[in-house]
Amino acid sequence: MMEKSELYDAMSINDSQSTRAKIAEKAMNVLIAITLIFVLSASWVYVSSGAENAFSIEMGGVFLTITATFTYVIRSYFGDIKTEAKSRHRVIDDKPPEITVSAAVASKLAS
């Protein structure tokens, strides 16, 4: 029988997180680039048109709209890592899996 540490290592290795990590890394790079472009653009507008145009509600709305998708991808990635780590810990501690609301509803519909 495998020791608990060996089992945990095997579960971690077989998680296949490399693709998700690459996607999150690319999303982070795009988010950084967009933020840099936005800051430079806001600086240019500030110099040429004044603070009221550079720091307007419209400019904030544009920034949030553009960055929301990339922020969601990154947040989801780290949420998935946390959930998977909890799941591995439950297996190692010989605890039953957590029943989520969606899993409970699906089991009720299936029966």
Biopython code that builds the backbone (N, CA, C, O; Angstrom):
import numpy as np
from Bio.PDB.StructureBuilder import StructureBuilder

atoms = [
    (1, "MET", "N", (0.842, -1.187, 0.000)),
    (1, "MET", "CA", (0.000, 0.000, 0.000)),
    (1, "MET", "C", (0.884, 1.246, 0.000)),
    (1, "MET", "O", (1.942, 1.277, 0.628)),
    (2, "MET", "N", (0.427, 2.263, -0.714)),
    (2, "MET", "CA", (1.175, 3.520, -0.797)),
    (2, "MET", "C", (1.053, 4.294, 0.511)),
    (2, "MET", "O", (0.016, 4.278, 1.173)),
    (3, "GLU", "N", (2.126, 4.960, 0.857)),
    (3, "GLU", "CA", (2.076, 5.873, 1.990)),
    (3, "GLU", "C", (1.249, 7.084, 1.584)),
    (3, "GLU", "O", (1.088, 7.364, 0.396)),
    (4, "LYS", "N", (0.725, 7.800, 2.574)),
    (4, "LYS", "CA", (-0.119, 8.956, 2.264)),
    (4, "LYS", "C", (0.642, 10.025, 1.491)),
    (4, "LYS", "O", (0.076, 10.647, 0.592)),
    (5, "SER", "N", (1.892, 10.250, 1.814)),
    (5, "SER", "CA", (2.659, 11.264, 1.094)),
    (5, "SER", "C", (2.885, 10.852, -0.358)),
    (5, "SER", "O", (2.860, 11.703, -1.248)),
    (6, "GLU", "N", (3.105, 9.559, -0.612)),
    (6, "GLU", "CA", (3.273, 9.076, -1.987)),
    (6, "GLU", "C", (1.971, 9.210, -2.766)),
    (6, "GLU", "O", (1.975, 9.577, -3.941)),
    (7, "LEU", "N", (0.853, 8.911, -2.099)),
    (7, "LEU", "CA", (-0.455, 9.044, -2.741)),
    (7, "LEU", "C", (-0.727, 10.498, -3.111)),
    (7, "LEU", "O", (-1.199, 10.791, -4.210)),
    (8, "TYR", "N", (-0.424, 11.405, -2.184)),
    (8, "TYR", "CA", (-0.623, 12.834, -2.442)),
    (8, "TYR", "C", (0.242, 13.296, -3.611)),
    (8, "TYR", "O", (-0.221, 14.035, -4.480)),
    (9, "ASP", "N", (1.495, 12.859, -3.628)),
    (9, "ASP", "CA", (2.393, 13.217, -4.731)),
    (9, "ASP", "C", (1.858, 12.700, -6.061)),
    (9, "ASP", "O", (1.893, 13.410, -7.066)),
    (10, "ALA", "N", (1.364, 11.465, -6.068)),
    (10, "ALA", "CA", (0.828, 10.881, -7.305)),
    (10, "ALA", "C", (-0.403, 11.645, -7.783)),
    (10, "ALA", "O", (-0.556, 11.882, -8.981)),
    (11, "MET", "N", (-1.281, 12.031, -6.860)),
    (11, "MET", "CA", (-2.471, 12.793, -7.245)),
    (11, "MET", "C", (-2.080, 14.162, -7.789)),
    (11, "MET", "O", (-2.683, 14.642, -8.749)),
    (12, "SER", "N", (-1.081, 14.791, -7.191)),
    (12, "SER", "CA", (-0.641, 16.116, -7.644)),
    (12, "SER", "C", (-0.009, 16.042, -9.027)),
    (12, "SER", "O", (-0.250, 16.907, -9.869)),
    (13, "ILE", "N", (0.795, 15.017, -9.263)),
    (13, "ILE", "CA", (1.460, 14.860, -10.559)),
    (13, "ILE", "C", (0.452, 14.584, -11.656)),
    (13, "ILE", "O", (0.608, 15.072, -12.775)),
    (14, "ASN", "N", (-0.578, 13.813, -11.355)),
    (14, "ASN", "CA", (-1.557, 13.422, -12.364)),
    (14, "ASN", "C", (-2.675, 14.439, -12.549)),
    (14, "ASN", "O", (-3.658, 14.152, -13.233)),
    (15, "ASP", "N", (-2.546, 15.611, -11.959)),
    (15, "ASP", "CA", (-3.582, 16.633, -12.079)),
    (15, "ASP", "C", (-3.635, 17.267, -13.456)),
    (15, "ASP", "O", (-4.667, 17.828, -13.822)),
    (16, "SER", "N", (-2.580, 17.201, -14.223)),
    (16, "SER", "CA", (-2.514, 17.779, -15.575)),
    (16, "SER", "C", (-2.894, 19.251, -15.584)),
    (16, "SER", "O", (-3.759, 19.669, -16.354)),
    (17, "GLN", "N", (-2.259, 20.024, -14.743)),
    (17, "GLN", "CA", (-2.582, 21.445, -14.655)),
    (17, "GLN", "C", (-1.753, 22.303, -15.599)),
    (17, "GLN", "O", (-1.871, 23.528, -15.587)),
    (18, "SER", "N", (-0.926, 21.682, -16.406)),
    (18, "SER", "CA", (-0.030, 22.483, -17.236)),
    (18, "SER", "C", (-0.784, 23.338, -18.248)),
    (18, "SER", "O", (-0.400, 24.483, -18.486)),
    (19, "THR", "N", (-1.839, 22.813, -18.844)),
    (19, "THR", "CA", (-2.593, 23.589, -19.831)),
    (19, "THR", "C", (-3.288, 24.774, -19.179)),
    (19, "THR", "O", (-3.239, 25.889, -19.698)),
    (20, "ARG", "N", (-3.935, 24.536, -18.042)),
    (20, "ARG", "CA", (-4.608, 25.631, -17.347)),
    (20, "ARG", "C", (-3.602, 26.672, -16.873)),
    (20, "ARG", "O", (-3.887, 27.869, -16.911)),
    (21, "ALA", "N", (-2.442, 26.234, -16.433)),
    (21, "ALA", "CA", (-1.414, 27.170, -15.983)),
    (21, "ALA", "C", (-0.931, 28.043, -17.137)),
    (21, "ALA", "O", (-0.682, 29.235, -16.955)),
    (22, "LYS", "N", (-0.800, 27.454, -18.315)),
    (22, "LYS", "CA", (-0.376, 28.232, -19.487)),
    (22, "LYS", "C", (-1.440, 29.262, -19.863)),
    (22, "LYS", "O", (-1.116, 30.400, -20.202)),
    (23, "ILE", "N", (-2.700, 28.863, -19.802)),
    (23, "ILE", "CA", (-3.790, 29.796, -20.111)),
    (23, "ILE", "C", (-3.804, 30.935, -19.102)),
    (23, "ILE", "O", (-3.939, 32.098, -19.483)),
    (24, "ALA", "N", (-3.666, 30.615, -17.819)),
    (24, "ALA", "CA", (-3.654, 31.653, -16.780)),
    (24, "ALA", "C", (-2.460, 32.577, -16.954)),
    (24, "ALA", "O", (-2.579, 33.786, -16.752)),
    (25, "GLU", "N", (-1.313, 32.025, -17.325)),
    (25, "GLU", "CA", (-0.128, 32.855, -17.547)),
    (25, "GLU", "C", (-0.335, 33.816, -18.715)),
    (25, "GLU", "O", (0.027, 34.990, -18.634)),
    (26, "LYS", "N", (-0.922, 33.307, -19.806)),
    (26, "LYS", "CA", (-1.184, 34.179, -20.955)),
    (26, "LYS", "C", (-2.209, 35.259, -20.592)),
    (26, "LYS", "O", (-2.068, 36.413, -20.995)),
    (27, "ALA", "N", (-3.241, 34.881, -19.828)),
    (27, "ALA", "CA", (-4.240, 35.861, -19.399)),
    (27, "ALA", "C", (-3.601, 36.926, -18.520)),
    (27, "ALA", "O", (-3.935, 38.106, -18.631)),
    (28, "MET", "N", (-2.687, 36.518, -17.648)),
    (28, "MET", "CA", (-1.995, 37.483, -16.788)),
    (28, "MET", "C", (-1.129, 38.419, -17.616)),
    (28, "MET", "O", (-1.096, 39.623, -17.361)),
    (29, "ASN", "N", (-0.430, 37.878, -18.605)),
    (29, "ASN", "CA", (0.408, 38.728, -19.472)),
    (29, "ASN", "C", (-0.439, 39.732, -20.241)),
    (29, "ASN", "O", (-0.059, 40.896, -20.361)),
    (30, "VAL", "N", (-1.588, 39.295, -20.766)),
    (30, "VAL", "CA", (-2.484, 40.207, -21.489)),
    (30, "VAL", "C", (-3.025, 41.270, -20.540)),
    (30, "VAL", "O", (-3.110, 42.444, -20.901)),
    (31, "LEU", "N", (-3.391, 40.858, -19.326)),
    (31, "LEU", "CA", (-3.903, 41.811, -18.348)),
    (31, "LEU", "C", (-2.858, 42.870, -17.998)),
    (31, "LEU", "O", (-3.180, 44.051, -17.875)),
    (32, "ILE", "N", (-1.625, 42.444, -17.843)),
    (32, "ILE", "CA", (-0.543, 43.392, -17.566)),
    (32, "ILE", "C", (-0.355, 44.345, -18.748)),
    (32, "ILE", "O", (-0.194, 45.549, -18.550)),
    (33, "ALA", "N", (-0.374, 43.821, -19.961)),
    (33, "ALA", "CA", (-0.196, 44.657, -21.153)),
    (33, "ALA", "C", (-1.340, 45.663, -21.282)),
    (33, "ALA", "O", (-1.104, 46.839, -21.560)),
    (34, "ILE", "N", (-2.568, 45.207, -21.084)),
    (34, "ILE", "CA", (-3.729, 46.106, -21.189)),
    (34, "ILE", "C", (-3.639, 47.197, -20.125)),
    (34, "ILE", "O", (-3.914, 48.364, -20.406)),
    (35, "THR", "N", (-3.260, 46.826, -18.926)),
    (35, "THR", "CA", (-3.141, 47.813, -17.850)),
    (35, "THR", "C", (-2.068, 48.844, -18.179)),
    (35, "THR", "O", (-2.264, 50.042, -17.973)),
    (36, "LEU", "N", (-0.944, 48.376, -18.688)),
    (36, "LEU", "CA", (0.133, 49.298, -19.072)),
    (36, "LEU", "C", (-0.330, 50.253, -20.178)),
    (36, "LEU", "O", (-0.080, 51.457, -20.114)),
    (37, "ILE", "N", (-1.001, 49.708, -21.181)),
    (37, "ILE", "CA", (-1.528, 50.549, -22.270)),
    (37, "ILE", "C", (-2.529, 51.561, -21.732)),
    (37, "ILE", "O", (-2.519, 52.723, -22.137)),
    (38, "PHE", "N", (-3.397, 51.121, -20.815)),
    (38, "PHE", "CA", (-4.401, 52.012, -20.255)),
    (38, "PHE", "C", (-3.754, 53.134, -19.445)),
    (38, "PHE", "O", (-4.151, 54.294, -19.555)),
    (39, "VAL", "N", (-2.763, 52.784, -18.639)),
    (39, "VAL", "CA", (-2.090, 53.801, -17.829)),
    (39, "VAL", "C", (-1.380, 54.819, -18.729)),
    (39, "VAL", "O", (-1.446, 56.023, -18.482)),
    (40, "LEU", "N", (-0.709, 54.332, -19.763)),
    (40, "LEU", "CA", (-0.044, 55.245, -20.696)),
    (40, "LEU", "C", (-1.059, 56.114, -21.431)),
    (40, "LEU", "O", (-0.830, 57.307, -21.633)),
    (41, "SER", "N", (-2.179, 55.517, -21.830)),
    (41, "SER", "CA", (-3.226, 56.289, -22.513)),
    (41, "SER", "C", (-3.828, 57.345, -21.594)),
    (41, "SER", "O", (-4.035, 58.489, -21.998)),
    (42, "ALA", "N", (-4.107, 56.946, -20.347)),
    (42, "ALA", "CA", (-4.665, 57.907, -19.396)),
    (42, "ALA", "C", (-3.674, 59.029, -19.125)),
    (42, "ALA", "O", (-4.073, 60.181, -18.957)),
    (43, "SER", "N", (-2.395, 58.708, -19.081)),
    (43, "SER", "CA", (-1.372, 59.737, -18.885)),
    (43, "SER", "C", (-1.347, 60.709, -20.056)),
    (43, "SER", "O", (-1.245, 61.920, -19.860)),
    (44, "TRP", "N", (-1.438, 60.184, -21.270)),
    (44, "TRP", "CA", (-1.446, 61.037, -22.458)),
    (44, "TRP", "C", (-2.682, 61.944, -22.467)),
    (44, "TRP", "O", (-2.581, 63.135, -22.760)),
    (45, "VAL", "N", (-3.855, 61.368, -22.142)),
    (45, "VAL", "CA", (-5.082, 62.173, -22.086)),
    (45, "VAL", "C", (-4.956, 63.233, -20.998)),
    (45, "VAL", "O", (-5.395, 64.367, -21.187)),
    (46, "TYR", "N", (-4.363, 62.879, -19.866)),
    (46, "TYR", "CA", (-4.175, 63.837, -18.769)),
    (46, "TYR", "C", (-3.319, 65.021, -19.220)),
    (46, "TYR", "O", (-3.648, 66.176, -18.946)),
    (47, "VAL", "N", (-2.231, 64.726, -19.906)),
    (47, "VAL", "CA", (-1.330, 65.787, -20.368)),
    (47, "VAL", "C", (-1.993, 66.642, -21.443)),
    (47, "VAL", "O", (-1.845, 67.864, -21.440)),
    (48, "SER", "N", (-2.721, 66.010, -22.360)),
    (48, "SER", "CA", (-3.286, 66.756, -23.490)),
    (48, "SER", "C", (-4.650, 67.368, -23.211)),
    (48, "SER", "O", (-4.973, 68.417, -23.769)),
    (49, "SER", "N", (-5.472, 66.730, -22.348)),
    (49, "SER", "CA", (-6.846, 67.218, -22.169)),
    (49, "SER", "C", (-7.227, 67.535, -20.731)),
    (49, "SER", "O", (-8.283, 68.120, -20.491)),
    (50, "GLY", "N", (-6.407, 67.170, -19.792)),
    (50, "GLY", "CA", (-6.720, 67.477, -18.397)),
    (50, "GLY", "C", (-7.244, 66.279, -17.624)),
    (50, "GLY", "O", (-7.591, 65.241, -18.187)),
    (51, "ALA", "N", (-7.286, 66.464, -16.316)),
    (51, "ALA", "CA", (-7.653, 65.375, -15.406)),
    (51, "ALA", "C", (-9.105, 64.936, -15.556)),
    (51, "ALA", "O", (-9.416, 63.754, -15.403)),
    (52, "GLU", "N", (-10.002, 65.887, -15.856)),
    (52, "GLU", "CA", (-11.430, 65.526, -15.937)),
    (52, "GLU", "C", (-11.708, 64.520, -17.055)),
    (52, "GLU", "O", (-12.635, 63.719, -16.938)),
    (53, "ASN", "N", (-10.932, 64.545, -18.126)),
    (53, "ASN", "CA", (-11.103, 63.576, -19.210)),
    (53, "ASN", "C", (-10.336, 62.283, -18.937)),
    (53, "ASN", "O", (-10.806, 61.198, -19.280)),
    (54, "ALA", "N", (-9.169, 62.393, -18.325)),
    (54, "ALA", "CA", (-8.326, 61.217, -18.101)),
    (54, "ALA", "C", (-8.893, 60.294, -17.034)),
    (54, "ALA", "O", (-8.765, 59.074, -17.133)),
    (55, "PHE", "N", (-9.514, 60.864, -16.024)),
    (55, "PHE", "CA", (-10.002, 60.061, -14.902)),
    (55, "PHE", "C", (-11.525, 60.101, -14.812)),
    (55, "PHE", "O", (-12.086, 60.273, -13.730)),
    (56, "SER", "N", (-12.167, 59.944, -15.924)),
    (56, "SER", "CA", (-13.627, 59.995, -15.961)),
    (56, "SER", "C", (-14.232, 58.609, -15.686)),
    (56, "SER", "O", (-13.537, 57.593, -15.704)),
    (57, "ILE", "N", (-15.507, 58.604, -15.439)),
    (57, "ILE", "CA", (-16.251, 57.353, -15.233)),
    (57, "ILE", "C", (-16.192, 56.497, -16.498)),
    (57, "ILE", "O", (-16.092, 55.272, -16.421)),
    (58, "GLU", "N", (-16.254, 57.136, -17.641)),
    (58, "GLU", "CA", (-16.212, 56.403, -18.907)),
    (58, "GLU", "C", (-14.890, 55.651, -19.071)),
    (58, "GLU", "O", (-14.871, 54.497, -19.501)),
    (59, "MET", "N", (-13.790, 56.317, -18.725)),
    (59, "MET", "CA", (-12.481, 55.667, -18.828)),
    (59, "MET", "C", (-12.399, 54.467, -17.881)),
    (59, "MET", "O", (-11.855, 53.425, -18.246)),
    (60, "GLY", "N", (-12.931, 54.610, -16.681)),
    (60, "GLY", "CA", (-12.953, 53.500, -15.730)),
    (60, "GLY", "C", (-13.799, 52.352, -16.232)),
    (60, "GLY", "O", (-13.434, 51.186, -16.078)),
    (61, "GLY", "N", (-14.936, 52.682, -16.836)),
    (61, "GLY", "CA", (-15.805, 51.655, -17.401)),
    (61, "GLY", "C", (-15.146, 50.882, -18.525)),
    (61, "GLY", "O", (-15.280, 49.662, -18.616)),
    (62, "VAL", "N", (-14.437, 51.595, -19.377)),
    (62, "VAL", "CA", (-13.711, 50.940, -20.475)),
    (62, "VAL", "C", (-12.656, 49.996, -19.915)),
    (62, "VAL", "O", (-12.531, 48.859, -20.369)),
    (63, "PHE", "N", (-11.899, 50.465, -18.929)),
    (63, "PHE", "CA", (-10.854, 49.628, -18.333)),
    (63, "PHE", "C", (-11.444, 48.364, -17.709)),
    (63, "PHE", "O", (-10.943, 47.265, -17.944)),
    (64, "LEU", "N", (-12.501, 48.515, -16.921)),
    (64, "LEU", "CA", (-13.121, 47.352, -16.273)),
    (64, "LEU", "C", (-13.717, 46.383, -17.284)),
    (64, "LEU", "O", (-13.627, 45.168, -17.107)),
    (65, "THR", "N", (-14.317, 46.904, -18.331)),
    (65, "THR", "CA", (-14.898, 46.050, -19.363)),
    (65, "THR", "C", (-13.833, 45.228, -20.069)),
    (65, "THR", "O", (-14.015, 44.033, -20.303)),
    (66, "ILE", "N", (-12.744, 45.856, -20.401)),
    (66, "ILE", "CA", (-11.685, 45.155, -21.133)),
    (66, "ILE", "C", (-10.969, 44.137, -20.246)),
    (66, "ILE", "O", (-10.640, 43.046, -20.712)),
    (67, "THR", "N", (-10.727, 44.467, -18.999)),
    (67, "THR", "CA", (-9.937, 43.584, -18.140)),
    (67, "THR", "C", (-10.755, 42.516, -17.414)),
    (67, "THR", "O", (-10.172, 41.584, -16.859)),
    (68, "ALA", "N", (-12.072, 42.621, -17.401)),
    (68, "ALA", "CA", (-12.908, 41.692, -16.629)),
    (68, "ALA", "C", (-12.728, 40.231, -17.062)),
    (68, "ALA", "O", (-12.631, 39.348, -16.211)),
    (69, "THR", "N", (-12.684, 39.971, -18.350)),
    (69, "THR", "CA", (-12.562, 38.593, -18.835)),
    (69, "THR", "C", (-11.246, 37.969, -18.396)),
    (69, "THR", "O", (-11.227, 36.835, -17.919)),
    (70, "PHE", "N", (-10.161, 38.689, -18.549)),
    (70, "PHE", "CA", (-8.860, 38.151, -18.183)),
    (70, "PHE", "C", (-8.750, 37.962, -16.668)),
    (70, "PHE", "O", (-8.151, 36.994, -16.200)),
    (71, "THR", "N", (-9.330, 38.889, -15.909)),
    (71, "THR", "CA", (-9.336, 38.762, -14.457)),
    (71, "THR", "C", (-10.130, 37.534, -14.032)),
    (71, "THR", "O", (-9.727, 36.822, -13.112)),
    (72, "TYR", "N", (-11.254, 37.280, -14.695)),
    (72, "TYR", "CA", (-12.075, 36.107, -14.380)),
    (72, "TYR", "C", (-11.310, 34.807, -14.654)),
    (72, "TYR", "O", (-11.383, 33.871, -13.857)),
    (73, "VAL", "N", (-10.589, 34.743, -15.756)),
    (73, "VAL", "CA", (-9.817, 33.536, -16.090)),
    (73, "VAL", "C", (-8.770, 33.270, -15.011)),
    (73, "VAL", "O", (-8.612, 32.133, -14.566)),
    (74, "ILE", "N", (-8.067, 34.296, -14.598)),
    (74, "ILE", "CA", (-7.024, 34.136, -13.579)),
    (74, "ILE", "C", (-7.640, 33.732, -12.245)),
    (74, "ILE", "O", (-7.137, 32.832, -11.574)),
    (75, "ARG", "N", (-8.713, 34.386, -11.866)),
    (75, "ARG", "CA", (-9.398, 34.073, -10.590)),
    (75, "ARG", "C", (-9.918, 32.648, -10.598)),
    (75, "ARG", "O", (-9.802, 31.947, -9.593)),
    (76, "SER", "N", (-10.483, 32.210, -11.698)),
    (76, "SER", "CA", (-10.988, 30.848, -11.801)),
    (76, "SER", "C", (-9.871, 29.823, -11.662)),
    (76, "SER", "O", (-10.040, 28.792, -11.012)),
    (77, "TYR", "N", (-8.738, 30.114, -12.274)),
    (77, "TYR", "CA", (-7.602, 29.193, -12.197)),
    (77, "TYR", "C", (-7.175, 28.973, -10.752)),
    (77, "TYR", "O", (-6.980, 27.835, -10.326)),
    (78, "PHE", "N", (-7.028, 30.061, -9.996)),
    (78, "PHE", "CA", (-6.602, 29.913, -8.613)),
    (78, "PHE", "C", (-7.692, 29.295, -7.750)),
    (78, "PHE", "O", (-7.383, 28.596, -6.785)),
    (79, "GLY", "N", (-8.958, 29.533, -8.072)),
    (79, "GLY", "CA", (-10.054, 28.864, -7.372)),
    (79, "GLY", "C", (-10.040, 27.365, -7.614)),
    (79, "GLY", "O", (-10.287, 26.583, -6.695)),
    (80, "ASP", "N", (-9.750, 26.958, -8.850)),
    (80, "ASP", "CA", (-9.668, 25.531, -9.173)),
    (80, "ASP", "C", (-8.527, 24.865, -8.422)),
    (80, "ASP", "O", (-8.680, 23.748, -7.928)),
    (81, "ILE", "N", (-7.393, 25.533, -8.333)),
    (81, "ILE", "CA", (-6.257, 24.966, -7.606)),
    (81, "ILE", "C", (-6.634, 24.742, -6.137)),
    (81, "ILE", "O", (-6.311, 23.704, -5.558)),
    (82, "LYS", "N", (-7.310, 25.710, -5.550)),
    (82, "LYS", "CA", (-7.720, 25.602, -4.144)),
    (82, "LYS", "C", (-8.688, 24.437, -3.960)),
    (82, "LYS", "O", (-8.548, 23.666, -3.010)),
    (83, "THR", "N", (-9.659, 24.298, -4.846)),
    (83, "THR", "CA", (-10.632, 23.217, -4.755)),
    (83, "THR", "C", (-9.960, 21.855, -4.912)),
    (83, "THR", "O", (-10.276, 20.918, -4.178)),
    (84, "GLU", "N", (-9.048, 21.744, -5.852)),
    (84, "GLU", "CA", (-8.363, 20.469, -6.071)),
    (84, "GLU", "C", (-7.476, 20.109, -4.887)),
    (84, "GLU", "O", (-7.375, 18.935, -4.529)),
    (85, "ALA", "N", (-6.837, 21.091, -4.276)),
    (85, "ALA", "CA", (-6.004, 20.819, -3.096)),
    (85, "ALA", "C", (-6.868, 20.329, -1.935)),
    (85, "ALA", "O", (-6.492, 19.391, -1.231)),
    (86, "LYS", "N", (-8.023, 20.963, -1.737)),
    (86, "LYS", "CA", (-8.942, 20.508, -0.686)),
    (86, "LYS", "C", (-9.383, 19.072, -0.941)),
    (86, "LYS", "O", (-9.450, 18.260, -0.018)),
    (87, "SER", "N", (-9.681, 18.769, -2.188)),
    (87, "SER", "CA", (-10.106, 17.417, -2.548)),
    (87, "SER", "C", (-9.010, 16.397, -2.252)),
    (87, "SER", "O", (-9.287, 15.334, -1.695)),
    (88, "ARG", "N", (-7.780, 16.712, -2.616)),
    (88, "ARG", "CA", (-6.664, 15.805, -2.328)),
    (88, "ARG", "C", (-6.493, 15.611, -0.826)),
    (88, "ARG", "O", (-6.231, 14.497, -0.372)),
    (89, "HIS", "N", (-6.638, 16.675, -0.058)),
    (89, "HIS", "CA", (-6.488, 16.578, 1.390)),
    (89, "HIS", "C", (-7.578, 15.706, 1.988)),
    (89, "HIS", "O", (-7.324, 14.954, 2.929)),
    (90, "ARG", "N", (-8.797, 15.799, 1.452)),
    (90, "ARG", "CA", (-9.886, 14.957, 1.946)),
    (90, "ARG", "C", (-9.596, 13.486, 1.670)),
    (90, "ARG", "O", (-9.893, 12.634, 2.508)),
    (91, "VAL", "N", (-9.028, 13.179, 0.522)),
    (91, "VAL", "CA", (-8.686, 11.794, 0.193)),
    (91, "VAL", "C", (-7.608, 11.283, 1.141)),
    (91, "VAL", "O", (-7.712, 10.176, 1.668)),
    (92, "ILE", "N", (-6.579, 12.088, 1.356)),
    (92, "ILE", "CA", (-5.481, 11.695, 2.236)),
    (92, "ILE", "C", (-5.965, 11.483, 3.666)),
    (92, "ILE", "O", (-5.489, 10.585, 4.359)),
    (93, "ASP", "N", (-6.920, 12.316, 4.110)),
    (93, "ASP", "CA", (-7.440, 12.223, 5.476)),
    (93, "ASP", "C", (-8.570, 11.202, 5.608)),
    (93, "ASP", "O", (-9.200, 11.111, 6.661)),
    (94, "ASP", "N", (-8.829, 10.437, 4.552)),
    (94, "ASP", "CA", (-9.891, 9.411, 4.539)),
    (94, "ASP", "C", (-11.264, 9.985, 4.863)),
    (94, "ASP", "O", (-12.058, 9.358, 5.565)),
    (95, "LYS", "N", (-11.537, 11.172, 4.353)),
    (95, "LYS", "CA", (-12.842, 11.804, 4.537)),
    (95, "LYS", "C", (-13.644, 11.638, 3.256)),
    (95, "LYS", "O", (-13.066, 11.585, 2.171)),
    (96, "PRO", "N", (-14.969, 11.554, 3.365)),
    (96, "PRO", "CA", (-15.780, 11.443, 2.141)),
    (96, "PRO", "C", (-15.738, 12.745, 1.352)),
    (96, "PRO", "O", (-15.476, 13.805, 1.921)),
    (97, "PRO", "N", (-15.994, 12.678, 0.052)),
    (97, "PRO", "CA", (-15.980, 13.906, -0.749)),
    (97, "PRO", "C", (-17.070, 14.867, -0.309)),
    (97, "PRO", "O", (-18.131, 14.457, 0.162)),
    (98, "GLU", "N", (-16.789, 16.156, -0.471)),
    (98, "GLU", "CA", (-17.779, 17.182, -0.155)),
    (98, "GLU", "C", (-18.910, 17.132, -1.161)),
    (98, "GLU", "O", (-18.669, 16.998, -2.360)),
    (99, "ILE", "N", (-20.134, 17.238, -0.690)),
    (99, "ILE", "CA", (-21.292, 17.271, -1.574)),
    (99, "ILE", "C", (-21.616, 18.733, -1.861)),
    (99, "ILE", "O", (-21.942, 19.496, -0.952)),
    (100, "THR", "N", (-21.525, 19.111, -3.121)),
    (100, "THR", "CA", (-21.858, 20.481, -3.513)),
    (100, "THR", "C", (-23.347, 20.562, -3.828)),
    (100, "THR", "O", (-24.009, 19.539, -4.004)),
    (101, "VAL", "N", (-23.854, 21.749, -3.895)),
    (101, "VAL", "CA", (-25.270, 21.950, -4.193)),
    (101, "VAL", "C", (-25.603, 21.366, -5.568)),
    (101, "VAL", "O", (-26.617, 20.687, -5.729)),
    (102, "SER", "N", (-24.752, 21.630, -6.550)),
    (102, "SER", "CA", (-25.037, 21.129, -7.897)),
    (102, "SER", "C", (-24.995, 19.603, -7.940)),
    (102, "SER", "O", (-25.787, 18.988, -8.655)),
    (103, "ALA", "N", (-24.079, 18.978, -7.183)),
    (103, "ALA", "CA", (-24.023, 17.518, -7.151)),
    (103, "ALA", "C", (-25.257, 16.944, -6.457)),
    (103, "ALA", "O", (-25.775, 15.908, -6.875)),
    (104, "ALA", "N", (-25.730, 17.605, -5.405)),
    (104, "ALA", "CA", (-26.926, 17.137, -4.705)),
    (104, "ALA", "C", (-28.151, 17.220, -5.606)),
    (104, "ALA", "O", (-28.965, 16.297, -5.641)),
    (105, "VAL", "N", (-28.282, 18.319, -6.332)),
    (105, "VAL", "CA", (-29.417, 18.482, -7.250)),
    (105, "VAL", "C", (-29.350, 17.441, -8.364)),
    (105, "VAL", "O", (-30.369, 16.852, -8.726)),
    (106, "ALA", "N", (-28.157, 17.213, -8.907)),
    (106, "ALA", "CA", (-28.005, 16.233, -9.974)),
    (106, "ALA", "C", (-28.343, 14.835, -9.495)),
    (106, "ALA", "O", (-28.958, 14.069, -10.237)),
    (107, "SER", "N", (-27.960, 14.480, -8.272)),
    (107, "SER", "CA", (-28.276, 13.140, -7.767)),
    (107, "SER", "C", (-29.774, 12.990, -7.529)),
    (107, "SER", "O", (-30.333, 11.915, -7.743)),
    (108, "LYS", "N", (-30.422, 14.061, -7.087)),
    (108, "LYS", "CA", (-31.897, 14.018, -6.889)),
    (108, "LYS", "C", (-32.608, 13.860, -8.236)),
    (108, "LYS", "O", (-33.588, 13.121, -8.338)),
    (109, "LEU", "N", (-32.127, 14.540, -9.249)),
    (109, "LEU", "CA", (-32.753, 14.442, -10.569)),
    (109, "LEU", "C", (-32.523, 13.066, -11.194)),
    (109, "LEU", "O", (-33.370, 12.558, -11.929)),
    (110, "ALA", "N", (-31.377, 12.478, -10.896)),
    (110, "ALA", "CA", (-31.057, 11.161, -11.473)),
    (110, "ALA", "C", (-31.866, 10.047, -10.838)),
    (110, "ALA", "O", (-32.115, 9.028, -11.482)),
    (111, "SER", "N", (-32.283, 10.215, -9.590)),
    (111, "SER", "CA", (-33.028, 9.143, -8.916)),
    (111, "SER", "C", (-34.517, 9.268, -9.064)),
    (111, "SER", "O", (-35.261, 8.434, -8.547)),
]
sb = StructureBuilder()
sb.init_structure("model")
sb.init_model(0)
sb.init_chain("A")
sb.init_seg("    ")
for serial, (resi, resn, name, xyz) in enumerate(atoms, 1):
    if name == "N":
        sb.init_residue(resn, " ", resi, " ")
    sb.init_atom(name, np.array(xyz, "f"), 0.0, 1.0, " ", f" {name:<3s}", serial, name[0])
structure = sb.get_structure()
